[in-house]
Amino acid sequence: MAIQNETSMSDLAQPSRLNAPDINPQFRQALDDMVAVARSGHQPESQFFNPSDDWLKAQMRIFQDLPESEQQEVLKEIEVLKKEAVEANSQGKASKRAGPDVVFRLDNGGMTCYSQLGVVRRPDLTQYFIEGFDGNRDSLSFNEVNQALFAEVLPFLTRYMETAFRDGERIVQTNRQVCDAPGRSFHARQLLFGDRYPQLPYLRWQLTFDLPEAEYQSHADILEVSVPHWLEDLGILDSLVGRVIEAGLPQLVFRSPTRGLSLHLGFDYLGEHKMGELSVAMYLVKVKNGLAIQAALSMARARSIDGTMKNTAVVTAGPSLHGKSTLTIMMEFGDSELARLIGLVRDSQEGVYPMNDDIIMLHPLSEPVDTVRNGNRLRISYGIDGTENNLYAVPFGLNRDDDPITYDVVRGTAGDPNLQESLENVVVDPSTGVPDYSQNPVRNMRMILSRSRLIERKGASHLLSTITNGRMESAVHVPMIDTDRIFWQAVMRQNTVVPPLRRLSLEQYVRVLMYGEAVQMGAAIGAIGKPYVEYFSDPFIIGKEDENANLLYHILQQLSWNGMPQNYYVFNTGGVGADGNEAARGADYKKIPRELILMLQEALLRDAVRFEYDSTMRAEVAVAVLNLAG
């Protein structure tokens, strides 16, 4: 989000920004009625009530199972889409679709599907019902005009739900869990209207955690209601449909955070849906004076160059597609370049345990925990929690030679194929079922990377148990009482003079997140390659943006005062030497290699980086990697 240093009169004049619109009583009543019915849900006897993976796959329109005539029509459509992609990409634009409205069975037994109603997140189409919290500078508020319109629309949606729940038909209900920390997790219910996009609950199932069956009909903290073809399916009067289109709202993500609601009208892209329930969870934790950050999370156990073994929680904040997942997934100690350079001996107790690659929660504990770590008294008042069970990542350019770990995790091997490979908007060869990771026509191809397979492939299955002395074997929340220190990191893409690694103070670190410098890479709407500013790397902040900076500063300050060692760093995953940040090129331009970033990350964990103060950067800059002799 764009950060502004002062409030202008034009800001105050915007009723859909800082000033909350007046609330239409009829709209609020219609909204409350809809939410009440959504909370009732299906009866357990319905086949649409938490269906199995097999049931969901049986509803999919799988290309290989179609009649020959339909297959030929799909193949013709693929050729048209190829031409459209070439034309769009030649103009520096993303294509609108990567494939037709089918699911391809992959050669290993997995599947890939294609979004038909948009392939990126749309914060520009996301509007918030401002009630019980303050609006902010950039989020769009649901204004009085839209409220009056949807006071007429919502009853159609409510009646559709009432009929579907009475008949046990037409709405796929899945009850899942966001986060896995006991007492700090959220019950999330998704209601998907129709059976045309069964891949959405199928893929969502993999990103979330199992909820105990006894809680399926309990009060859901989060309600995600999705109606991909709402203007056609809800029986809305033609005259009302016309008014919706005239208002520019044929697609809308509507959020009422105080009700736990994210309503998706006209979307089938998984990334938009997963951020729906995560955005509500982010609001819920903020109500408790916690905070959510877009960040990757891992636990690293590494021996420093002085011989000390340390358990480090690594939090890497930054925008989508800027390198968070790389630092989480690709870090390897066993055969690293750094190990060869400084003569490290492989240690089976070392490793990196990936936890999360998107949204984390800094969640206040109900009761602080007092403990002693390395002879020092420590009071733990916050947990650091991942939110998702697997990783929603971009496989563009993936191949076994450059990244054998990720490749084997997502594809499997000849002797152990990954039958669960799940892809979205990835081009596939229809004749073989082999995905082509070298093409990315929509600039936002996705895979769901199995965290358990990744941990096993990295040889880190034992690591969390080692770190916690057997208390935990699998988790996405940091074992705080077993943690020696926390690395708070940020990733950014700059191309002029910013060095690969800087060490910051707490205040500088918070400012870096406030500046939110990034380059558009394709996860959200915008021109590819264009620099932009997104406050805290988060286009979905609910409430005043200022609160996020102040809350983070307060939380990290509290952790420090209570005895937790913390360090603050920022990586530049772009390059140096360009005349301007817009163009990553020029006679003097040098791309910062991924290998260097990974080497510096490992060197940090081994306390093997030398920093020197740079008066231009006004920060300490990494200048050397130390060997075992210092």
Sequence and secondary structure as in RCSB ss.txt:
>XXXX:A:sequence
MAIQNETSMSDLAQPSRLNAPDINPQFRQALDDMVAVARSGHQPESQFFNPSDDWLKAQMRIFQDLPESEQQEVL
KEIEVLKKEAVEANSQGKASKRAGPDVVFRLDNGGMTCYSQLGVVRRPDLTQYFIEGFDGNRDSLSFNEVNQALF
AEVLPFLTRYMETAFRDGERIVQTNRQVCDAPGRSFHARQLLFGDRYPQLPYLRWQLTFDLPEAEYQSHADILEV
SVPHWLEDLGILDSLVGRVIEAGLPQLVFRSPTRGLSLHLGFDYLGEHKMGELSVAMYLVKVKNGLAIQAALSMA
RARSIDGTMKNTAVVTAGPSLHGKSTLTIMMEFGDSELARLIGLVRDSQEGVYPMNDDIIMLHPLSEPVDTVRNG
NRLRISYGIDGTENNLYAVPFGLNRDDDPITYDVVRGTAGDPNLQESLENVVVDPSTGVPDYSQNPVRNMRMILS
RSRLIERKGASHLLSTITNGRMESAVHVPMIDTDRIFWQAVMRQNTVVPPLRRLSLEQYVRVLMYGEAVQMGAAI
GAIGKPYVEYFSDPFIIGKEDENANLLYHILQQLSWNGMPQNYYVFNTGGVGADGNEAARGADYKKIPRELILML
QEALLRDAVRFEYDSTMRAEVAVAVLNLAG
>XXXX:A:secstr
    SS  HHHHT TTTTS     HHHHHHHHHHHHHHHH   TTSTTBS  HHHHHHHS BGGGS HHHHHHHH
HHHHHHHHHHHHHHHTT   S SS SSBEE TTS EEE  SS SSB GGGEEE  SSS   SSSEE  HHHHHHH
HHHHHHHHHHHHHHHHHT SEEEEEEEE  STTS EEEEEEEESSS THHHHHHHHHSB   GGGTTS  SEEEE
EETTHHHHS   HHHHHHHHHTT SSEEEEEGGGTEEEEES   HHHHHHHHHHHHHHHHHHTT EEEEEEEEEE
EEE TTS EEEEEEEEE  TTSSHHHHHHS  STT HHHHHHT    TT EEEEEESSEEEEEEEEEEEEEEETT
EEEEEEEEEEE  SSEEE  TT  TTT HHHHHHHHB SSSB TT EEES  B TTT  B TT  TTS  EEEE 
HHHHHHHTT TTHHHHHTTTS SS SB  GGG SEEEEEEEE   SS  SEEEE HHHHHHHHHH EEE  SSBS
S TT EEE GGG TT  S HHHHHHHHHHHHHHHHHTT  EEEEEEE SEE  SSTT   STT EE  HHHHHHH
HHHHHTT EEEEEETTTTEEEEEEE  TT 
